[in-house]
Structures are given as C-alpha cells and as structure tokens.
Amino acid sequence: MFVGCGSCIGGDGDSNSSLSEQAQYVRIALCFGITVATLAQTIGHVSGCHVNPAVTAGLIVGQKVGLCKGALFIVFQCLGATAGAAILRGVVPDSVRGAAGLGCTGVSGDISVGQVGGGWGCLVWWF
C-alpha cells in the first residue's frame, strides 16, 4: 500500500507532455512489480506470498490453507494494508496532487449514472 499507492500520486512537472505520462506509467508499474518481487523473496517461505486477502480466501476455500491459519493471514494482511495506507496519508501533504482522494476510487462528474456500470452495476452504484 505504501509504496504502490505512493507511486501513483504527485506530479512529474510538465503533465502536458506524453513523455511525462509514459514516465508515470513506468514508475507505477515498476513500484508495484518490484514491491511484489521483494515480498516474494522476503516472506514467500512463510505464507507462500499470498499477500492479498482475496488470494488467501481462495486458498482457504480450495483447502490449500487451513481455516485458522488463513483467517490469521487475512487479519494481518488487512492490518498491514491499513498501516501502510495510514503512514502514506500521514507523510503526504494535502498540497500534493491526488492527496485528497488518496486510495479512493471515484467516478468523473462527466459520467452519467447509466454509464457507470450499466445494468445491475448501475443499481449498486446508485444506492
């Protein structure tokens, strides 16, 4: 959370140039990729490196991980993500572009309710 989401905020100076846009995509991809590779090397032997609660839930359902051990993994994965997000929120000043919606998924004001997801997704978004 800290490294990956932290790579998504901030500006690269001239945001109108296509090189700047490409640099942002490369920076974000490298941050996420290197973070996952580092996690695989450092904690892979402990948990099999399923650091995502959805992956752990799938492994519990597939009976590859025990219920008690899997539940503990999920609790600590969520605590780690919350701690990383809290630290990132604490170190990023409000003046940085993107800091106000840090980690939030939003919908543009230019998109209508019908365009958001269509069908049932529209109803879910509406409520």
MMTF fields as JSON, N, C-alpha, C and O atoms, coordinates in Angstrom:
{
  "mmtfVersion": "1.0.0",
  "mmtfProducer": "UNKNOWN",
  "numBonds": 507,
  "numAtoms": 508,
  "numGroups": 127,
  "numChains": 1,
  "numModels": 1,
  "chainsPerModel": [1],
  "groupsPerChain": [127],
  "chainIdList": ["A"],
  "bondAtomList": [4, 2, 8, 6, 12, 10, 16, 14, 20, 18, 24, 22, 28, 26, 32, 30, 36, 34, 40, 38, 44, 42, 48, 46, 52, 50, 56, 54, 60, 58, 64, 62, 68, 66, 72, 70, 76, 74, 80, 78, 84, 82, 88, 86, 92, 90, 96, 94, 100, 98, 104, 102, 108, 106, 112, 110, 116, 114, 120, 118, 124, 122, 128, 126, 132, 130, 136, 134, 140, 138, 144, 142, 148, 146, 152, 150, 156, 154, 160, 158, 164, 162, 168, 166, 172, 170, 176, 174, 180, 178, 184, 182, 188, 186, 192, 190, 196, 194, 200, 198, 204, 202, 208, 206, 212, 210, 216, 214, 220, 218, 224, 222, 228, 226, 232, 230, 236, 234, 240, 238, 244, 242, 248, 246, 252, 250, 256, 254, 260, 258, 264, 262, 268, 266, 272, 270, 276, 274, 280, 278, 284, 282, 288, 286, 292, 290, 296, 294, 300, 298, 304, 302, 308, 306, 312, 310, 316, 314, 320, 318, 324, 322, 328, 326, 332, 330, 336, 334, 340, 338, 344, 342, 348, 346, 352, 350, 356, 354, 360, 358, 364, 362, 368, 366, 372, 370, 376, 374, 380, 378, 384, 382, 388, 386, 392, 390, 396, 394, 400, 398, 404, 402, 408, 406, 412, 410, 416, 414, 420, 418, 424, 422, 428, 426, 432, 430, 436, 434, 440, 438, 444, 442, 448, 446, 452, 450, 456, 454, 460, 458, 464, 462, 468, 466, 472, 470, 476, 474, 480, 478, 484, 482, 488, 486, 492, 490, 496, 494, 500, 498, 504, 502],
  "bondOrderList": [1, 1, 1, 1, 1, 1, 1, 1, 1, 1, 1, 1, 1, 1, 1, 1, 1, 1, 1, 1, 1, 1, 1, 1, 1, 1, 1, 1, 1, 1, 1, 1, 1, 1, 1, 1, 1, 1, 1, 1, 1, 1, 1, 1, 1, 1, 1, 1, 1, 1, 1, 1, 1, 1, 1, 1, 1, 1, 1, 1, 1, 1, 1, 1, 1, 1, 1, 1, 1, 1, 1, 1, 1, 1, 1, 1, 1, 1, 1, 1, 1, 1, 1, 1, 1, 1, 1, 1, 1, 1, 1, 1, 1, 1, 1, 1, 1, 1, 1, 1, 1, 1, 1, 1, 1, 1, 1, 1, 1, 1, 1, 1, 1, 1, 1, 1, 1, 1, 1, 1, 1, 1, 1, 1, 1, 1],
  "groupList": [{"groupName": "MET", "atomNameList": ["N", "CA", "C", "O"], "elementList": ["N", "C", "C", "O"], "formalChargeList": [0, 0, 0, 0], "bondAtomList": [1, 0, 2, 1, 3, 2], "bondOrderList": [1, 1, 2], "singleLetterCode": "M", "chemCompType": "L-PEPTIDE LINKING"}, {"groupName": "PHE", "atomNameList": ["N", "CA", "C", "O"], "elementList": ["N", "C", "C", "O"], "formalChargeList": [0, 0, 0, 0], "bondAtomList": [1, 0, 2, 1, 3, 2], "bondOrderList": [1, 1, 2], "singleLetterCode": "F", "chemCompType": "L-PEPTIDE LINKING"}, {"groupName": "VAL", "atomNameList": ["N", "CA", "C", "O"], "elementList": ["N", "C", "C", "O"], "formalChargeList": [0, 0, 0, 0], "bondAtomList": [1, 0, 2, 1, 3, 2], "bondOrderList": [1, 1, 2], "singleLetterCode": "V", "chemCompType": "L-PEPTIDE LINKING"}, {"groupName": "GLY", "atomNameList": ["N", "CA", "C", "O"], "elementList": ["N", "C", "C", "O"], "formalChargeList": [0, 0, 0, 0], "bondAtomList": [1, 0, 2, 1, 3, 2], "bondOrderList": [1, 1, 2], "singleLetterCode": "G", "chemCompType": "PEPTIDE LINKING"}, {"groupName": "CYS", "atomNameList": ["N", "CA", "C", "O"], "elementList": ["N", "C", "C", "O"], "formalChargeList": [0, 0, 0, 0], "bondAtomList": [1, 0, 2, 1, 3, 2], "bondOrderList": [1, 1, 2], "singleLetterCode": "C", "chemCompType": "L-PEPTIDE LINKING"}, {"groupName": "SER", "atomNameList": ["N", "CA", "C", "O"], "elementList": ["N", "C", "C", "O"], "formalChargeList": [0, 0, 0, 0], "bondAtomList": [1, 0, 2, 1, 3, 2], "bondOrderList": [1, 1, 2], "singleLetterCode": "S", "chemCompType": "L-PEPTIDE LINKING"}, {"groupName": "ILE", "atomNameList": ["N", "CA", "C", "O"], "elementList": ["N", "C", "C", "O"], "formalChargeList": [0, 0, 0, 0], "bondAtomList": [1, 0, 2, 1, 3, 2], "bondOrderList": [1, 1, 2], "singleLetterCode": "I", "chemCompType": "L-PEPTIDE LINKING"}, {"groupName": "ASP", "atomNameList": ["N", "CA", "C", "O"], "elementList": ["N", "C", "C", "O"], "formalChargeList": [0, 0, 0, 0], "bondAtomList": [1, 0, 2, 1, 3, 2], "bondOrderList": [1, 1, 2], "singleLetterCode": "D", "chemCompType": "L-PEPTIDE LINKING"}, {"groupName": "ASN", "atomNameList": ["N", "CA", "C", "O"], "elementList": ["N", "C", "C", "O"], "formalChargeList": [0, 0, 0, 0], "bondAtomList": [1, 0, 2, 1, 3, 2], "bondOrderList": [1, 1, 2], "singleLetterCode": "N", "chemCompType": "L-PEPTIDE LINKING"}, {"groupName": "LEU", "atomNameList": ["N", "CA", "C", "O"], "elementList": ["N", "C", "C", "O"], "formalChargeList": [0, 0, 0, 0], "bondAtomList": [1, 0, 2, 1, 3, 2], "bondOrderList": [1, 1, 2], "singleLetterCode": "L", "chemCompType": "L-PEPTIDE LINKING"}, {"groupName": "GLU", "atomNameList": ["N", "CA", "C", "O"], "elementList": ["N", "C", "C", "O"], "formalChargeList": [0, 0, 0, 0], "bondAtomList": [1, 0, 2, 1, 3, 2], "bondOrderList": [1, 1, 2], "singleLetterCode": "E", "chemCompType": "L-PEPTIDE LINKING"}, {"groupName": "GLN", "atomNameList": ["N", "CA", "C", "O"], "elementList": ["N", "C", "C", "O"], "formalChargeList": [0, 0, 0, 0], "bondAtomList": [1, 0, 2, 1, 3, 2], "bondOrderList": [1, 1, 2], "singleLetterCode": "Q", "chemCompType": "L-PEPTIDE LINKING"}, {"groupName": "ALA", "atomNameList": ["N", "CA", "C", "O"], "elementList": ["N", "C", "C", "O"], "formalChargeList": [0, 0, 0, 0], "bondAtomList": [1, 0, 2, 1, 3, 2], "bondOrderList": [1, 1, 2], "singleLetterCode": "A", "chemCompType": "L-PEPTIDE LINKING"}, {"groupName": "TYR", "atomNameList": ["N", "CA", "C", "O"], "elementList": ["N", "C", "C", "O"], "formalChargeList": [0, 0, 0, 0], "bondAtomList": [1, 0, 2, 1, 3, 2], "bondOrderList": [1, 1, 2], "singleLetterCode": "Y", "chemCompType": "L-PEPTIDE LINKING"}, {"groupName": "ARG", "atomNameList": ["N", "CA", "C", "O"], "elementList": ["N", "C", "C", "O"], "formalChargeList": [0, 0, 0, 0], "bondAtomList": [1, 0, 2, 1, 3, 2], "bondOrderList": [1, 1, 2], "singleLetterCode": "R", "chemCompType": "L-PEPTIDE LINKING"}, {"groupName": "THR", "atomNameList": ["N", "CA", "C", "O"], "elementList": ["N", "C", "C", "O"], "formalChargeList": [0, 0, 0, 0], "bondAtomList": [1, 0, 2, 1, 3, 2], "bondOrderList": [1, 1, 2], "singleLetterCode": "T", "chemCompType": "L-PEPTIDE LINKING"}, {"groupName": "HIS", "atomNameList": ["N", "CA", "C", "O"], "elementList": ["N", "C", "C", "O"], "formalChargeList": [0, 0, 0, 0], "bondAtomList": [1, 0, 2, 1, 3, 2], "bondOrderList": [1, 1, 2], "singleLetterCode": "H", "chemCompType": "L-PEPTIDE LINKING"}, {"groupName": "PRO", "atomNameList": ["N", "CA", "C", "O"], "elementList": ["N", "C", "C", "O"], "formalChargeList": [0, 0, 0, 0], "bondAtomList": [1, 0, 2, 1, 3, 2], "bondOrderList": [1, 1, 2], "singleLetterCode": "P", "chemCompType": "L-PEPTIDE LINKING"}, {"groupName": "LYS", "atomNameList": ["N", "CA", "C", "O"], "elementList": ["N", "C", "C", "O"], "formalChargeList": [0, 0, 0, 0], "bondAtomList": [1, 0, 2, 1, 3, 2], "bondOrderList": [1, 1, 2], "singleLetterCode": "K", "chemCompType": "L-PEPTIDE LINKING"}, {"groupName": "TRP", "atomNameList": ["N", "CA", "C", "O"], "elementList": ["N", "C", "C", "O"], "formalChargeList": [0, 0, 0, 0], "bondAtomList": [1, 0, 2, 1, 3, 2], "bondOrderList": [1, 1, 2], "singleLetterCode": "W", "chemCompType": "L-PEPTIDE LINKING"}],
  "groupTypeList": [0, 1, 2, 3, 4, 3, 5, 4, 6, 3, 3, 7, 3, 7, 5, 8, 5, 5, 9, 5, 10, 11, 12, 11, 13, 2, 14, 6, 12, 9, 4, 1, 3, 6, 15, 2, 12, 15, 9, 12, 11, 15, 6, 3, 16, 2, 5, 3, 4, 16, 2, 8, 17, 12, 2, 15, 12, 3, 9, 6, 2, 3, 11, 18, 2, 3, 9, 4, 18, 3, 12, 9, 1, 6, 2, 1, 11, 4, 9, 3, 12, 15, 12, 3, 12, 12, 6, 9, 14, 3, 2, 2, 17, 7, 5, 2, 14, 3, 12, 12, 3, 9, 3, 4, 15, 3, 2, 5, 3, 7, 6, 5, 2, 3, 11, 2, 3, 3, 3, 19, 3, 4, 9, 2, 19, 19, 1],
  "groupIdList": [1, 2, 3, 4, 5, 6, 7, 8, 9, 10, 11, 12, 13, 14, 15, 16, 17, 18, 19, 20, 21, 22, 23, 24, 25, 26, 27, 28, 29, 30, 31, 32, 33, 34, 35, 36, 37, 38, 39, 40, 41, 42, 43, 44, 45, 46, 47, 48, 49, 50, 51, 52, 53, 54, 55, 56, 57, 58, 59, 60, 61, 62, 63, 64, 65, 66, 67, 68, 69, 70, 71, 72, 73, 74, 75, 76, 77, 78, 79, 80, 81, 82, 83, 84, 85, 86, 87, 88, 89, 90, 91, 92, 93, 94, 95, 96, 97, 98, 99, 100, 101, 102, 103, 104, 105, 106, 107, 108, 109, 110, 111, 112, 113, 114, 115, 116, 117, 118, 119, 120, 121, 122, 123, 124, 125, 126, 127],
  "secStructList": [7, 2, 2, 2, 2, 2, 6, 6, 1, 1, 7, 7, 1, 7, 6, 6, 1, 2, 2, 2, 2, 2, 2, 2, 2, 2, 2, 2, 2, 2, 2, 2, 2, 2, 2, 2, 2, 2, 2, 2, 2, 2, 2, 2, 2, 2, 2, 6, 6, 7, 7, 1, 2, 2, 2, 2, 2, 2, 2, 2, 2, 6, 6, 1, 1, 7, 2, 2, 2, 2, 2, 2, 2, 2, 2, 2, 2, 2, 2, 2, 2, 2, 2, 2, 2, 2, 2, 2, 2, 2, 2, 1, 7, 6, 6, 1, 6, 6, 7, 6, 6, 6, 6, 7, 7, 7, 7, 7, 6, 6, 1, 7, 2, 2, 2, 2, 1, 7, 2, 2, 2, 2, 2, 2, 2, 2, 7],
  "xCoordList": [0.825, 0.0, 0.871, 0.647, 1.843, 2.661, 3.423, 3.349, 4.144, 4.982, 4.13, 4.31, 3.207, 2.407, 1.518, 1.558, 0.713, -0.179, 0.607, 0.196, 1.726, 2.571, 3.149, 3.413, 3.349, 3.886, 2.849, 3.199, 1.586, 0.504, 0.2, -0.53, 0.736, 0.409, 1.577, 2.691, 1.309, 2.345, 2.459, 1.912, 3.16, 3.314, 4.729, 5.657, 4.877, 6.198, 6.573, 7.288, 6.102, 6.415, 5.435, 4.289, 5.853, 5.026, 4.079, 4.464, 2.845, 1.896, 1.267, 0.478, 1.6, 1.026, 1.812, 1.304, 3.023, 3.834, 3.544, 3.286, 3.587, 3.321, 4.456, 4.228, 5.658, 6.775, 6.526, 6.822, 5.986, 5.682, 4.633, 4.741, 3.619, 2.586, 3.156, 2.823, 4.016, 4.638, 5.528, 5.571, 6.232, 7.1, 6.28, 6.724, 5.098, 4.247, 3.819, 3.837, 3.438, 3.022, 4.176, 3.989, 5.35, 6.521, 6.859, 7.156, 6.815, 7.111, 6.146, 6.568, 4.867, 3.854, 4.04, 3.995, 4.248, 4.428, 5.672, 5.637, 6.764, 7.991, 7.828, 8.311, 7.16, 6.967, 6.16, 6.535, 5.06, 4.257, 5.026, 5.021, 5.685, 6.413, 7.562, 7.728, 8.353, 9.499, 9.034, 9.669, 7.933, 7.404, 6.94, 7.236, 6.214, 5.748, 6.935, 6.942, 7.935, 9.123, 9.866, 10.333, 9.974, 10.634, 9.857, 10.445, 8.53, 7.704, 7.842, 7.905, 7.888, 8.039, 9.348, 9.388, 10.412, 11.716, 11.801, 12.44, 11.153, 11.309, 10.322, 10.69, 9.075, 8.084, 7.458, 6.517, 7.961, 7.411, 7.482, 6.588, 8.524, 8.685, 7.738, 7.522, 7.174, 6.278, 4.85, 4.227, 4.337, 2.926, 2.704, 1.557, 3.746, 3.583, 3.389, 3.093, 3.555, 3.464, 2.071, 1.945, 1.039, -0.29, -0.602, -1.159, -0.225, -0.354, -1.675, -1.912, -2.522, -3.815, -4.892, -4.929, -5.771, -6.806, -7.699, -8.178, -7.93, -8.758, -8.063, -8.715, -6.747, -5.994, -6.031, -6.22, -5.851, -5.892, -7.268, -7.366, -8.33, -9.689, -9.872, -10.487, -9.342, -9.42, -8.669, -9.122, -7.532, -6.753, -7.446, -7.319, -8.174, -8.949, -10.068, -10.279, -10.788, -11.887, -11.365, -12.006, -10.205, -9.601, -8.879, -8.256, -8.949, -8.354, -6.849, -6.297, -6.188, -4.722, -4.117, -2.948, -4.93, -4.521, -5.632, -6.814, -5.248, -6.238, -7.042, -6.582, -8.232, -9.125, -8.528, -8.57, -7.98, -7.411, -6.194, -6.089, -5.288, -4.089, -4.469, -3.91, -5.416, -5.864, -6.532, -6.308, -7.363, -8.026, -6.998, -7.139, -5.973, -4.916, -4.162, -3.845, -3.875, -3.23, -4.066, -3.54, -5.383, -6.265, -6.288, -6.236, -6.365, -6.37, -5.09, -5.144, -3.946, -2.688, -2.45, -1.788, -2.971, -2.884, -3.668, -3.197, -4.848, -5.671, -5.048, -5.079, -4.485, -3.805, -2.59, -2.355, -1.827, -0.669, -1.065, -0.416, -2.131, -2.601, -3.1, -2.849, -3.802, -4.304, -3.147, -3.168, -2.143, -0.979, -0.226, 0.178, -0.037, 0.645, -0.108, 0.497, -1.436, -2.252, -2.219, -2.171, -2.243, -2.2, -0.86, -0.822, 0.228, 1.547, 1.637, 2.152, 1.141, 1.165, 0.343, 0.777, -0.828, -1.677, -0.98, -1.114, -0.249, 0.441, 1.624, 1.919, 2.309, 3.503, 3.232, 4.098, 2.045, 1.731, 0.992, -0.093, 1.565, 0.875, -0.362, -0.428, -1.328, -2.57, -2.355, -3.205, -1.226, -0.974, -0.565, -0.545, -0.242, 0.187, -1.023, -2.078, -0.862, -1.947, -2.356, -1.522, -3.644, -4.155, -4.247, -4.786, -3.743, -3.74, -5.142, -5.4, -6.052, -7.394, -8.161, -8.94, -7.953, -8.656, -7.739, -7.942, -6.741, -5.724, -6.329, -6.949, -6.145, -6.631, -8.109, -8.629, -8.793, -10.233, -10.491, -9.821, -11.458, -11.894, -13.055, -14.006, -12.994, -14.052, -14.558, -13.947, -15.677, -16.284, -16.299, -16.644, -15.934, -15.916, -17.314, -18.295, -17.405, -18.688, -19.285, -20.473, -18.475, -18.939, -19.656, -20.191, -19.676, -20.274, -21.637, -21.78, -22.634, -23.982, -24.114, -23.25, -25.207, -25.46, -25.55, -25.06, -26.156, -26.303, -24.99, -24.86, -24.002, -22.712, -21.765, -20.768, -22.057, -21.129, -20.877, -19.723, -21.913, -21.691, -22.72, -22.531, -23.806, -24.878, -25.502, -24.847, -26.723, -27.41, -27.407, -27.707, -27.065, -27.087, -25.994, -26.168, -24.869, -23.813, -24.308, -23.905, -25.191, -25.779, -26.621, -26.559, -27.409, -28.241, -27.402, -27.719, -26.335, -25.452, -24.824, -24.761, -24.35, -23.724, -24.708, -24.362, -25.961, -26.976, -27.288, -27.495, -27.325, -27.652, -26.41, -26.468],
  "yCoordList": [-1.181, 0.0, 1.248, 2.168, 1.279, 2.487, 2.771, 3.882, 1.797, 2.01, 2.095, 3.007, 1.157, 1.122, 2.335, 3.009, 2.621, 3.784, 5.081, 6.08, 5.076, 6.273, 6.604, 7.77, 5.595, 5.845, 6.46, 6.994, 6.396, 6.885, 8.367, 8.951, 8.972, 10.376, 11.27, 10.803, 12.534, 13.515, 13.806, 13.081, 14.852, 15.26, 15.059, 14.912, 15.056, 14.943, 16.239, 16.228, 17.33, 18.61, 18.927, 19.28, 18.81, 19.137, 17.983, 17.01, 18.088, 16.99, 16.993, 16.103, 17.976, 18.034, 17.216, 16.931, 16.838, 16.101, 14.61, 14.083, 13.931, 12.494, 11.722, 10.639, 12.253, 11.597, 11.548, 10.545, 12.624, 12.663, 11.614, 10.944, 11.471, 10.472, 9.067, 8.233, 8.805, 7.494, 7.215, 6.093, 8.236, 8.073, 7.713, 6.921, 8.286, 7.962, 6.497, 5.823, 5.997, 4.599, 3.65, 2.641, 3.976, 3.132, 3.146, 2.103, 4.324, 4.452, 3.607, 2.88, 3.697, 2.951, 1.443, 0.682, 1.022, -0.402, -0.955, -2.044, -0.203, -0.66, -0.727, -1.668, 0.251, 0.235, -0.982, -1.665, -1.254, -2.424, -3.714, -4.616, -3.815, -5.031, -5.333, -6.467, -4.321, -4.527, -4.823, -5.603, -4.21, -4.48, -5.928, -6.596, -6.42, -7.809, -8.773, -9.78, -8.469, -9.333, -9.352, -10.404, -8.208, -8.13, -8.924, -9.648, -8.783, -9.546, -11.047, -11.823, -11.455, -12.88, -13.424, -14.544, -12.645, -13.098, -13.083, -13.949, -12.094, -11.957, -12.78, -13.328, -12.884, -13.619, -14.797, -15.412, -15.11, -16.234, -17.55, -18.386, -17.745, -19.009, -19.112, -20.207, -17.992, -18.001, -18.327, -19.236, -17.579, -17.716, -18.16, -18.257, -18.424, -18.712, -17.431, -17.475, -16.308, -14.965, -14.637, -13.898, -15.165, -14.67, -13.543, -13.758, -12.339, -11.157, -10.431, -9.369, -10.994, -10.412, -11.241, -12.459, -10.609, -11.371, -12.194, -13.258, -11.718, -12.479, -13.783, -14.818, -13.734, -14.942, -15.905, -17.108, -15.38, -16.228, -16.862, -18.045, -16.095, -16.651, -17.778, -18.8, -17.587, -18.639, -19.892, -21.006, -19.712, -20.858, -21.575, -22.791, -20.826, -21.451, -22.289, -23.433, -21.716, -22.439, -23.677, -24.728, -23.555, -24.691, -25.647, -26.601, -25.414, -26.257, -26.422, -27.482, -25.368, -25.364, -24.763, -24.993, -23.983, -23.367, -23.644, -23.583, -23.947, -24.206, -22.957, -21.836, -23.153, -22.048, -21.103, -19.886, -21.641, -20.797, -20.013, -18.807, -20.7, -20.051, -19.014, -17.917, -19.362, -18.441, -17.206, -16.092, -17.409, -16.264, -15.321, -14.101, -15.888, -15.052, -14.298, -13.12, -14.967, -14.295, -13.104, -12.011, -13.325, -12.254, -11.082, -9.924, -11.378, -10.303, -9.479, -8.249, -10.145, -9.415, -8.74, -7.704, -9.298, -8.628, -7.315, -6.293, -7.349, -6.139, -5.111, -3.911, -5.587, -4.665, -4.02, -2.823, -4.798, -4.258, -3.242, -2.206, -3.531, -2.591, -1.303, -0.213, -1.426, -0.246, 0.578, 1.806, -0.073, 0.643, 1.347, 2.5, 0.665, 1.288, 2.493, 3.521, 2.375, 3.499, 4.656, 5.818, 4.343, 5.395, 6.125, 7.35, 5.392, 6.02, 6.892, 8.009, 6.398, 7.176, 8.443, 9.517, 8.335, 9.517, 10.511, 11.723, 10.007, 10.884, 11.623, 12.745, 11.017, 11.647, 12.456, 13.212, 12.315, 13.056, 14.331, 14.267, 15.493, 16.745, 16.935, 16.394, 17.693, 17.92, 18.666, 18.616, 19.358, 20.139, 19.271, 19.763, 18.006, 17.114, 16.694, 16.375, 16.699, 16.306, 14.872, 13.966, 14.67, 13.334, 12.987, 11.934, 13.827, 13.502, 13.486, 12.728, 14.308, 14.375, 13.07, 12.671, 12.409, 11.163, 9.962, 8.967, 10.038, 9.016, 7.639, 7.406, 6.744, 5.383, 5.197, 4.091, 6.256, 6.162, 6.008, 6.618, 5.194, 5.054, 6.003, 5.991, 6.817, 7.788, 7.714, 7.091, 8.357, 8.437, 9.893, 10.766, 10.157, 11.513, 12.103, 11.392, 13.384, 14.075, 14.138, 14.423, 13.875, 13.903, 12.618, 12.536, 11.627, 10.33, 10.247, 10.573, 9.811, 9.684, 8.374, 7.501, 8.259, 7.058, 5.831, 4.761, 5.964, 4.853, 4.388, 3.222, 5.29, 4.944, 4.299, 3.697, 4.412, 3.932, 2.439, 2.019, 1.64, 0.203, -0.479, -1.619, 0.206, -0.402, -1.547, -2.157, -1.839, -2.974, -2.916, -1.878, -4.038, -4.133, -3.276, -2.768, -3.108, -2.244, -0.83, -0.154, -0.395, 0.943, 1.03, 2.02, -0.011, -0.003, -0.017, 0.677, -0.804, -0.86, 0.492, 0.951, 1.149, 2.454, 3.481, 4.352, 3.397, 4.385, 4.352, 5.401, 3.149, 3.043, 3.152, 3.087],
  "zCoordList": [0.0, 0.0, 0.0, -0.787, 0.863, 0.988, -0.299, -0.825, -0.808, -1.992, -3.251, -4.058, -3.426, -4.647, -4.802, -5.831, -3.789, -3.875, -3.822, -4.411, -3.127, -3.096, -4.458, -4.751, -5.294, -6.632, -7.554, -8.606, -7.181, -8.049, -7.859, -8.66, -6.834, -6.585, -6.946, -7.184, -6.983, -7.263, -8.733, -9.564, -9.053, -10.435, -10.908, -10.113, -12.187, -12.798, -13.494, -14.496, -12.974, -13.605, -14.711, -14.433, -15.956, -17.102, -17.395, -18.044, -16.921, -17.108, -18.494, -18.81, -19.329, -20.672, -21.682, -22.767, -21.356, -22.33, -22.24, -21.158, -23.391, -23.412, -22.745, -22.206, -22.773, -22.108, -20.602, -19.952, -20.055, -18.64, -18.287, -17.26, -19.138, -18.905, -18.941, -18.099, -19.916, -20.02, -18.814, -18.311, -18.358, -17.195, -15.958, -15.127, -15.837, -14.697, -14.739, -13.708, -15.899, -16.012, -15.695, -15.016, -16.184, -15.924, -14.44, -13.856, -13.831, -12.399, -11.577, -10.678, -11.875, -11.124, -11.314, -10.348, -12.553, -12.832, -12.138, -11.565, -12.191, -11.535, -10.026, -9.395, -9.44, -7.985, -7.547, -6.594, -8.234, -7.872, -8.136, -7.298, -9.283, -9.638, -8.702, -8.254, -8.407, -7.513, -6.095, -5.385, -5.676, -4.34, -4.225, -3.234, -5.231, -5.199, -5.242, -4.534, -6.067, -6.137, -4.801, -4.365, -4.161, -2.861, -1.814, -1.01, -1.831, -0.891, -1.126, -0.172, -2.384, -2.697, -2.144, -1.634, -2.24, -1.746, -0.222, 0.376, 0.408, 1.859, 2.664, 3.703, 2.213, 3.022, 2.286, 2.789, 1.125, 0.359, 1.094, 0.961, 1.862, 2.594, 3.79, 4.311, 4.229, 5.384, 4.967, 5.514, 3.995, 3.633, 2.195, 1.757, 1.469, 0.049, -0.747, -1.941, -0.096, -0.659, -1.188, -2.164, -0.573, -0.92, 0.059, 1.136, -0.353, 0.496, 0.263, 0.839, -0.57, -0.886, -0.186, -0.357, 0.6, 1.3, 0.37, 0.763, -0.855, -1.797, -2.195, -2.337, -2.373, -2.706, -1.533, -1.715, -0.341, 0.85, 1.011, 1.339, 0.787, 0.88, -0.137, 0.166, -1.328, -2.34, -1.93, -2.188, -1.298, -0.833, 0.321, 0.467, 1.135, 2.219, 1.616, 2.017, 0.648, 0.005, -0.719, -0.699, -1.357, -2.055, -1.137, -1.604, 0.151, 1.183, 1.022, 1.32, 0.548, 0.465, 1.723, 2.032, 2.454, 3.717, 4.719, 4.381, 5.95, 6.987, 7.325, 7.106, 7.855, 8.169, 9.205, 9.025, 10.274, 11.334, 10.829, 11.051, 10.156, 9.621, 8.557, 8.528, 7.687, 6.65, 7.224, 6.751, 8.258, 8.898, 9.526, 9.444, 10.148, 10.715, 9.617, 9.78, 8.508, 7.381, 6.924, 6.714, 6.771, 6.295, 7.27, 6.855, 8.56, 9.568, 9.469, 9.463, 9.392, 9.35, 8.006, 7.952, 6.931, 5.631, 5.662, 5.163, 6.242, 6.336, 7.28, 7.007, 8.387, 9.306, 8.64, 8.808, 7.894, 7.192, 6.139, 5.997, 5.396, 4.377, 5.019, 4.505, 6.135, 6.839, 7.385, 7.293, 7.949, 8.464, 7.338, 7.489, 6.217, 5.081, 4.556, 4.249, 4.448, 3.978, 4.975, 4.574, 6.271, 7.291, 7.273, 7.389, 7.129, 7.047, 5.81, 5.874, 4.68, 3.446, 3.604, 3.188, 4.196, 4.427, 5.349, 5.178, 6.31, 7.247, 6.643, 7.054, 5.673, 5.111, 3.851, 3.411, 3.26, 2.035, 2.409, 2.987, 2.087, 2.394, 1.513, 0.41, 1.994, 1.26, -0.048, -0.937, -0.175, -1.383, -2.577, -3.705, -2.358, -3.428, -4.251, -3.703, -5.577, -6.468, -6.176, -6.175, -5.929, -5.659, -4.188, -3.847, -3.307, -1.881, -1.286, -0.351, -1.807, -1.236, -1.441, -0.575, -2.566, -2.839, -2.739, -3.436, -1.89, -1.786, -1.532, -0.494, -2.474, -2.341, -2.627, -2.482, -3.031, -3.3, -4.795, -5.628, -5.102, -6.482, -6.68, -5.898, -7.702, -7.941, -9.365, -10.233, -9.583, -10.894, -11.311, -10.515, -12.536, -13.063, -13.059, -13.278, -12.813, -12.844, -14.237, -14.388, -15.265, -16.647, -17.049, -18.154, -16.184, -16.497, -15.825, -14.647, -16.582, -16.025, -15.25, -15.323, -14.512, -13.721, -14.633, -14.269, -15.786, -16.716, -17.306, -17.679, -17.4, -17.978, -16.979, -17.375, -15.715, -14.689, -14.813, -14.905, -14.818, -14.909, -15.761, -16.186, -16.013, -16.785, -16.015, -15.17, -16.287, -15.672, -14.162, -13.574, -13.526, -12.069, -11.445, -10.338, -12.138, -11.602, -11.38, -10.435, -12.27, -12.142, -10.876, -10.147, -10.619, -9.424, -8.158, -7.192, -8.158, -6.999, -6.755, -5.615, -7.828, -7.676, -7.204, -6.406, -7.69, -7.351, -5.865, -5.255, -5.263, -3.844, -3.032, -1.804]
}
